[in-house]
């Protein structure tokens, strides 16, 4: 049960990686301009099976500090788009509210997909990154939407009991699940291309 090959050991390693990477993410995101590099480093650190979290995170953070600035500008544009959509949510019909929630969820996942795709391909052409991460988000969106909905419910319930402290430590877990969903979608795409 407690051997290196056991499921318990693998689960504790994942929890260790998520918690430590999340703490590093929170520390490196204190300056607003470093948030894109922090997101990229968090997604990169949570991919793979190695346990060296701090070195992997900080190395990728330094490398991606300048290359993620255009992605950060796109994130700012997306943030204001989502805010403008959500501010009018109170006076809408149920169907319009549902469409706004779905489109906002898609925009959030698309932004995470951009970082994931840049980390996976090491691509420098931003048009290529934006286009392919759009297709990746479309393919992965049903799973991502279910995951995001479940996360929203958990955060809403935990807000009553823990006063948003779960939000700060839960970001790493959300990013881990998103990274796993994107990885499985890319693997399915590559298998379909080979066949």
PAZAPA-4460 file (N, C-alpha, C; in steps of 0.05 Angstrom, whole numbers, plus 32768, in hexadecimal, padded with zeros to 4 digits):
% residues 195
    n_x    n_y    n_z   ca_x   ca_y   ca_z    c_x    c_y    c_z   seq   type   mol
   8010   7FE8   8000   8000   8000   8000   8011   8019   8000     1      X     A
   8027   8019   800E   8038   8031   8010   8051   802F   7FFF     2      X     A
   8053   801C   7FEC   806A   8019   7FDB   806B   802F   7FC6     3      X     A
   8082   8030   7FB9   8086   8045   7FA5   8074   8042   7F8D     4      X     A
   806C   802A   7F87   805A   8025   7F70   803D   8026   7F77     5      X     A
   8036   802C   7F90   801A   802B   7F98   800B   8044   7F8F     6      X     A
   7FF0   8042   7F8E   7FE0   8059   7F86   7FE0   806E   7F9C     7      X     A
   7FE3   8066   7FB5   7FE4   8079   7FCB   7FFD   808B   7FC8     8      X     A
   8014   807F   7FC1   802D   808E   7FBE   802A   80A2   7FA6     9      X     A
   801F   8098   7F90   801B   80AA   7F79   8008   80C1   7F7F    10      X     A
   7FF3   80BB   7F8F   7FE0   80D1   7F96   7FEE   80E5   7FA8    11      X     A
   7FFE   80DC   7FBB   800C   80F0   7FCC   8020   8100   7FBD    12      X     A
   802D   80F5   7FA9   8040   8104   7F98   8030   8119   7F88    13      X     A
   8019   8112   7F7E   8009   8126   7F6F   8000   813D   7F82    14      X     A
   7FF7   8136   7F9A   7FEF   814A   7FAD   8006   815C   7FB4    15      X     A
   801E   8150   7FB8   8036   815F   7FBE   803C   8173   7FA8    16      X     A
   803C   8169   7F8F   8042   817A   7F78   802E   8191   7F75    17      X     A
   8015   818A   7F79   8000   819F   7F75   8002   81B5   7F8B    18      X     A
   8006   81AC   7FA4   8007   81C0   7FB9   8020   81D1   7FB7    19      X     A
   8037   81C5   7FB2   8050   81D4   7FB0   8050   81E7   7F97    20      X     A
   8046   81DC   7F81   8045   81ED   7F68   8031   8204   7F6C    21      X     A
   801B   81FF   7F7A   8008   8214   7F7F   8014   822A   7F91    22      X     A
   8023   8222   7FA5   8030   8236   7FB6   8044   8247   7FA6    23      X     A
   8053   823A   7F95   8066   8248   7F83   8057   825B   7F70    24      X     A
   8040   8251   7F66   802F   8262   7F55   8026   827B   7F63    25      X     A
   801D   8278   7F7C   8013   828F   7F8B   802A   82A3   7F91    26      X     A
   8041   8298   7F97   8058   82AA   7F9C   8062   82B9   7F83    27      X     A
   8063   82AB   7F6D   806D   82B8   7F55   8057   82C9   7F47    28      X     A
   803E   82C7   7F4F   8029   82D7   7F43   8024   82F1   7F52    29      X     A
   8034   82F7   7F66   8030   830F   7F75   8032   8328   7F64    30      X     A
   8045   8328   7F51   8046   833E   7F3D   8033   8336   7F27    31      X     A
   8022   8348   7F1F   800D   8342   7F0B   801A   833B   7EF1    32      X     A
   8030   8347   7EEA   803C   8342   7ED0   8048   8325   7ECE    33      X     A
   804C   8318   7EE4   8058   82FD   7EE3   8042   82E7   7EE4    34      X     A
   8029   82EF   7EE4   8014   82DA   7EE5   8015   82C8   7ECC    35      X     A
   8018   82D2   7EB3   801A   82BF   7E9D   8031   82AB   7E9F    36      X     A
   8048   82B4   7EA8   805E   82A1   7EAB   8059   828E   7EC2    37      X     A
   804B   8297   7ED6   8043   8285   7EED   8030   826F   7EE4    38      X     A
   801C   8277   7ED4   8009   8263   7EC9   8017   824F   7EB8    39      X     A
   8029   8258   7EA7   8038   8246   7E96   804A   8233   7EA6    40      X     A
   8057   823E   7EBA   8068   822D   7ECB   8058   8219   7EDB    41      X     A
   8041   8221   7EE4   8030   820F   7EF4   8026   81F8   7EE3    42      X     A
   801D   81FD   7ECB   8014   81E8   7EB9   802B   81D6   7EB1    43      X     A
   8043   81E2   7EAC   805A   81D2   7EA5   8063   81C0   7EBC    44      X     A
   8063   81CB   7ED4   806C   81BB   7EEB   8059   81A4   7EF1    45      X     A
   8040   81A8   7EED   802C   8192   7EF3   802C   817D   7EDE    46      X     A
   8038   8182   7EC7   803A   816D   7EB2   8052   815B   7EB8    47      X     A
   8051   8143   7EB1   8067   8130   7EB5   8065   8123   7ED0    48      X     A
   8078   8111   7ED5   8078   8100   7EED   808E   8106   7F00    49      X     A
   80A0   8119   7EFA   80B6   811F   7F0C   80AD   812E   7F25    50      X     A
   80BC   812B   7F3A   80B4   8136   7F54   80C2   8151   7F59    51      X     A
   80D7   8158   7F4B   80E5   8171   7F50   80D5   8189   7F47    52      X     A
   80C5   8193   7F59   80B1   81A8   7F53   80BE   81C3   7F52    53      X     A
   80CE   81CA   7F67   80D8   81E5   7F69   80EB   81EC   7F52    54      X     A
   80FE   81DB   7F4C   8111   81E0   7F37   8103   81E2   7F1C    55      X     A
   80F1   81CF   7F17   80E2   81CF   7EFE   80D1   81E8   7EFA    56      X     A
   80C4   81F0   7F10   80B2   8207   7F0F   80C3   8221   7F0A    57      X     A
   80D7   8225   7F19   80E7   823E   7F17   80F6   8240   7EFD    58      X     A
   8100   8229   7EF3   810E   8229   7ED9   80FB   8231   7EC3    59      X     A
   80E3   8225   7EC3   80D0   822B   7EAE   80C5   8247   7EB1    60      X     A
   80C2   8250   7ECA   80B9   826B   7ECF   80CC   8280   7EC2    61      X     A
   80E6   827C   7EC7   80FA   828E   7EBC   80FA   828E   7E9D    62      X     A
   80F8   8275   7E91   80F8   8273   7E74   80DF   827F   7E67    63      X     A
   80C9   827D   7E75   80B0   8286   7E68   80A8   82A3   7E70    64      X     A
   80B9   82B0   7E7E   80B1   82CB   7E87   80AC   82DE   7E70    65      X     A
   80BD   82DE   7E5B   80B9   82F0   7E45   80A7   82E4   7E2F    66      X     A
   80A7   82CA   7E2C   8098   82BE   7E16   807A   82BD   7E1C    67      X     A
   8072   82C1   7E35   8055   82C0   7E3B   8049   82DC   7E3D    68      X     A
   8057   82F1   7E37   804C   830C   7E38   8035   830F   7E24    69      X     A
   8037   8306   7E0B   8020   8309   7DF9   8008   82F8   7E03    70      X     A
   800D   82E2   7E0F   7FF7   82D1   7E1A   7FEA   82E0   7E31    71      X     A
   7FFA   82EE   7E41   7FEF   82FD   7E57   7FDE   8314   7E4D    72      X     A
   7FE5   8321   7E38   7FD5   8337   7E2C   7FBA   832B   7E23    73      X     A
   7FBB   8314   7E17   7FA2   8307   7E0F   7F91   8300   7E27    74      X     A
   7F9E   82F8   7E3D   7F90   82F2   7E56   7F81   830A   7E61    75      X     A
   7F8E   8321   7E5F   7F82   833A   7E69   7F69   8340   7E58    76      X     A
   7F6B   833D   7E3E   7F55   8342   7E2C   7F3E   832E   7E33    77      X     A
   7F45   8315   7E37   7F31   8301   7E3E   7F24   8307   7E59    78      X     A
   7F34   8310   7E6C   7F2A   8317   7E87   7F14   832C   7E85    79      X     A
   7F1A   8341   7E76   7F07   8357   7E74   7EEE   834E   7E64    80      X     A
   7EF1   833C   7E51   7EDA   8332   7E42   7EC8   8322   7E55    81      X     A
   7ED4   8311   7E65   7EC4   8301   7E78   7EB7   8313   7E8D    82      X     A
   7EC5   8327   7E96   7EB9   8339   7EAA   7EA1   8348   7E9D    83      X     A
   7EA4   8350   7E85   7E8D   835E   7E78   7E76   834B   7E73    84      X     A
   7E7C   8332   7E6D   7E66   831F   7E6A   7E57   8319   7E84    85      X     A
   7E67   8316   7E9A   7E5B   830F   7EB3   7E4D   8326   7EC1    86      X     A
   7E55   833F   7EBC   7E48   8355   7EC9   7E2B   8358   7EC0    87      X     A
   7E24   8350   7EA8   7E09   8351   7E9F   7DF9   8338   7EA4    88      X     A
   7E04   8326   7EB4   7DF8   830B   7EB8   7DDF   830D   7EC9    89      X     A
   7DDB   8320   7EDA   7DC5   8321   7EEC   7DAA   8326   7EDE    90      X     A
   7DA9   8335   7EC9   7D90   833D   7EBC   7D8A   832C   7EA4    91      X     A
   7D96   8315   7EA1   7D93   8305   7E89   7D80   82EE   7E8F    92      X     A
   7D77   82E1   7E79   7D67   82C9   7E7C   7D79   82B2   7E84    93      X     A
   7D6D   829C   7E8B   7D7C   8284   7E93   7D8D   827A   7E7B    94      X     A
   7D82   8279   7E63   7D91   8270   7E4C   7DA9   8282   7E46    95      X     A
   7DA4   829C   7E47   7DBA   82AF   7E42   7DD0   82AD   7E58    96      X     A
   7DC8   82A9   7E70   7DDB   82A5   7E86   7DEB   828C   7E82    97      X     A
   7DDE   8277   7E7A   7DEC   825E   7E74   7E00   8261   7E5D    98      X     A
   7DF9   826F   7E48   7E0B   8273   7E32   7E23   8284   7E3B    99      X     A
   7E1E   8298   7E4C   7E34   82A9   7E56   7E47   8298   7E67   100      X     A
   7E3D   8286   7E78   7E4E   8275   7E88   7E5E   8262   7E77   101      X     A
   7E51   8257   7E63   7E60   8244   7E51   7E75   8253   7E41   102      X     A
   7E6F   826A   7E37   7E83   8279   7E27   7E9A   8283   7E39   103      X     A
   7E94   828B   7E51   7EA9   8293   7E64   7EBA   827C   7E6C   104      X     A
   7EAE   8265   7E70   7EBE   824D   7E76   7ED0   8245   7E5F   105      X     A
   7EC6   8248   7E46   7ED6   8242   7E2F   7EEE   8255   7E2D   106      X     A
   7EE9   826E   7E32   7EFF   8282   7E31   7F15   827C   7E46   107      X     A
   7F0C   8274   7E5E   7F20   826E   7E73   7F30   8255   7E6B   108      X     A
   7F23   8241   7E62   7F31   8228   7E5A   7F42   822D   7E41   109      X     A
   7F39   823E   7E2F   7F4A   8245   7E18   7F64   8253   7E20   110      X     A
   7F62   8264   7E33   7F7A   8272   7E3D   7F8D   825E   7E4A   111      X     A
   7F83   824B   7E59   7F94   8236   7E65   7F9F   8224   7E4F   112      X     A
   7F8F   821F   7E3A   7F99   820E   7E24   7FB0   821B   7E15   113      X     A
   7FB0   8235   7E14   7FC6   8243   7E06   7FE0   823E   7E14   114      X     A
   7FE0   8240   7E2F   7FF8   823A   7E3E   8000   821D   7E3C   115      X     A
   7FED   820C   7E3E   7FF3   81EF   7E3B   7FFF   81E9   7E20   116      X     A
   7FF3   81F3   7E0B   7FFD   81ED   7DF0   8019   81F9   7DEC   117      X     A
   801E   8211   7DF7   8039   821C   7DF4   804D   820B   7E03   118      X     A
   8046   8201   7E1A   8058   81EF   7E29   805D   81D5   7E1B   119      X     A
   8049   81CA   7E0F   804C   81B0   7E02   805C   81B1   7DE8   120      X     A
   8058   81C6   7DD9   8065   81C7   7DBF   807D   81D9   7DBD   121      X     A
   8082   81EA   7DD1   8098   81FD   7DD1   8098   820E   7DB8   122      X     A
   8080   8214   7DAF   807B   8223   7D96   807F   8241   7D9B   123      X     A
   808B   824F   7D88   808F   826C   7D8A   807B   827B   7D7A   124      X     A
   806E   826E   7D67   805A   827B   7D56   8040   827D   7D65   125      X     A
   8038   8296   7D6C   8020   8299   7D7D   8006   8293   7D6E   126      X     A
   8006   8298   7D54   7FEE   8291   7D45   7FE9   8273   7D46   127      X     A
   7FFE   8263   7D43   7FFD   8246   7D45   7FF3   823D   7D61   128      X     A
   7FFD   824A   7D76   7FF5   8244   7D91   7FD8   824A   7D96   129      X     A
   7FCF   8261   7D8E   7FB3   8269   7D92   7FA0   8258   7D82   130      X     A
   7FA7   8252   7D69   7F95   8241   7D59   7F93   8225   7D63   131      X     A
   7FA9   8218   7D69   7FA8   81FD   7D72   7F9D   81F9   7D8E   132      X     A
   7FA2   820D   7D9F   7F96   820B   7DBA   7F78   820F   7DB9   133      X     A
   7F6F   821E   7DA5   7F52   8221   7DA1   7F45   8206   7D9A   134      X     A
   7F52   81F8   7D88   7F47   81DD   7D81   7F4A   81CA   7D98   135      X     A
   7F5F   81CB   7DA7   7F63   81BA   7DBE   7F4D   81C0   7DD3   136      X     A
   7F47   81D9   7DD7   7F32   81E1   7DEA   7F16   81D7   7DE1   137      X     A
   7F11   81D9   7DC7   7EF7   81CF   7DBD   7EF5   81B1   7DC1   138      X     A
   7F0A   81A2   7DBC   7F0A   8185   7DC0   7F06   817E   7DDD   139      X     A
   7F13   818C   7DEF   7F13   8186   7E0B   7EFD   8193   7E1B   140      X     A
   7EED   81A5   7E0E   7EDB   81B6   7E1E   7EC6   81A7   7E2E   141      X     A
   7EB9   8192   7E24   7EA5   8184   7E35   7EB1   817B   7E50   142      X     A
   7EC8   816E   7E4F   7ED4   8166   7E68   7EDD   817E   7E79   143      X     A
   7EE7   8192   7E6C   7EF0   81AA   7E7B   7ED9   81B9   7E87   144      X     A
   7EC2   81BA   7E79   7EAB   81C8   7E84   7EA0   81B9   7E9C   145      X     A
   7E9F   819F   7E9B   7E96   818F   7EB2   7EA8   8193   7EC9   146      X     A
   7EC2   8193   7EC4   7ED6   8197   7EDA   7ED3   81B3   7EE5   147      X     A
   7ED0   81C7   7ED4   7ECD   81E2   7EDE   7EB3   81E6   7EED   148      X     A
   7E9E   81DA   7EE5   7E84   81DB   7EF3   7E87   81CF   7F0F   149      X     A
   7E93   81B7   7F10   7E97   81AA   7F2A   7EA9   81BB   7F3C   150      X     A
   7EBD   81C7   7F31   7ECF   81D8   7F41   7EBF   81F0   7F4B   151      X     A
   7EAF   81FC   7F3B   7E9F   8213   7F43   7E8C   820B   7F5A   152      X     A
   7E80   81F4   7F59   7E6F   81EB   7F6F   7E7F   81E7   7F89   153      X     A
   7E96   81DA   7F86   7EA7   81D5   7F9E   7EB0   81F0   7FAA   154      X     A
   7EB8   8203   7F99   7EC1   821D   7FA3   7EAA   822C   7FB0   155      X     A
   7E92   822A   7FA5   7E7B   8237   7FB0   7E75   822C   7FCC   156      X     A
   7E76   8212   7FCE   7E70   8205   7FE9   7E87   820B   7FFC   157      X     A
   7EA0   8209   7FF3   7EB6   820E   8005   7EB8   822B   800E   158      X     A
   7EAE   823E   7FFE   7EAE   825A   8006   7E9E   825F   8020   159      X     A
   7E89   824F   8023   7E79   8252   803B   7E88   8249   8054   160      X     A
   7E9A   8235   8051   7EA7   8229   8068   7EC4   8233   806C   161      X     A
   7ED2   8239   8056   7EEF   823E   8058   7EF6   825B   804F   162      X     A
   7EE4   826B   8048   7EE9   8287   8040   7EFE   828A   802B   163      X     A
   7EFB   827D   8014   7F0C   827F   7FFC   7F28   8275   7FFF   164      X     A
   7F2F   8269   8016   7F4A   825E   8018   7F4E   8246   8006   165      X     A
   7F39   8238   7FFF   7F3B   8221   7FED   7F42   822B   7FD1   166      X     A
   7F38   8242   7FCA   7F3E   824D   7FAF   7F5C   8250   7FAA   167      X     A
   7F6A   825A   7FBE   7F87   825E   7FBA   7F96   8244   7FB8   168      X     A
   7F8E   8230   7FC7   7F9D   8217   7FC6   7F91   8204   7FB2   169      X     A
   7F79   820A   7FA7   7F6C   81F9   7F94   7F74   81FF   7F77   170      X     A
   7F82   8215   7F72   7F89   821C   7F57   7F9C   8207   7F4B   171      X     A
   7FAE   81FD   7F5A   7FC1   81E9   7F51   7FB2   81D0   7F49   172      X     A
   7F9E   81C8   7F58   7F8E   81B0   7F52   7F7E   81B4   7F38   173      X     A
   7F73   81CC   7F35   7F64   81D1   7F1D   7F76   81D0   7F04   174      X     A
   7F8E   81DC   7F07   7FA1   81DC   7EF1   7FAB   81C0   7EEB   175      X     A
   7FAE   81B0   7F00   7FB6   8194   7EFC   7FA2   8185   7EEB   176      X     A
   7F88   8188   7EF2   7F73   8179   7EE4   7F71   8184   7EC7   177      X     A
   7F73   819E   7EC3   7F72   81A9   7EA8   7F89   819E   7E98   178      X     A
   7FA1   819E   7EA3   7FB8   8193   7E95   7FB5   8176   7E8D   179      X     A
   7FA9   8166   7E9F   7FA4   814A   7E99   7F90   8147   7E82   180      X     A
   7F7B   8157   7E83   7F66   8156   7E6D   7F72   815E   7E53   181      X     A
   7F82   8174   7E52   7F8F   817C   7E39   7FA2   8167   7E2F   182      X     A
   7FB1   815A   7E41   7FC4   8145   7E39   7FB6   812E   7E2D   183      X     A
   7FA0   8125   7E39   7F91   810E   7E2D   7F85   8115   7E12   184      X     A
   7F7D   812E   7E0F   7F72   8137   7DF5   7F87   8137   7DE0   185      X     A
   7F9F   8141   7DE7   7FB5   8141   7DD3   7FBD   8125   7DCC   186      X     A
   7FBE   8113   7DDF   7FC5   80F7   7DDA   7FB1   80EA   7DC7   187      X     A
   7F97   80F0   7DCB   7F82   80E6   7DB9   7F85   80F1   7D9D   188      X     A
   7F8C   810A   7D9B   7F90   8117   7D80   7FA8   810A   7D72   189      X     A
   7FBE   8106   7D81   7FD6   80FA   7D75   7FD0   80DD   7D6C   190      X     A
   7FC1   80CE   7D7C   7FBA   80B3   7D74   7FA8   80B2   7D5B   191      X     A
   7F96   80C6   7D59   7F85   80C7   7D41   7F95   80CF   7D28   192      X     A
   7FA9   80DF   7D2C   7FBA   80E7   7D15   7FCB   80D0   7D0C   193      X     A
   7FD5   80C0   7D1E   7FE6   80A9   7D17   7FD5   8094   7D09   194      X     A
   7FBD   8090   7D11   7FAB   807C   7D04   7FA3   8086   7CEA   195      X     A
***
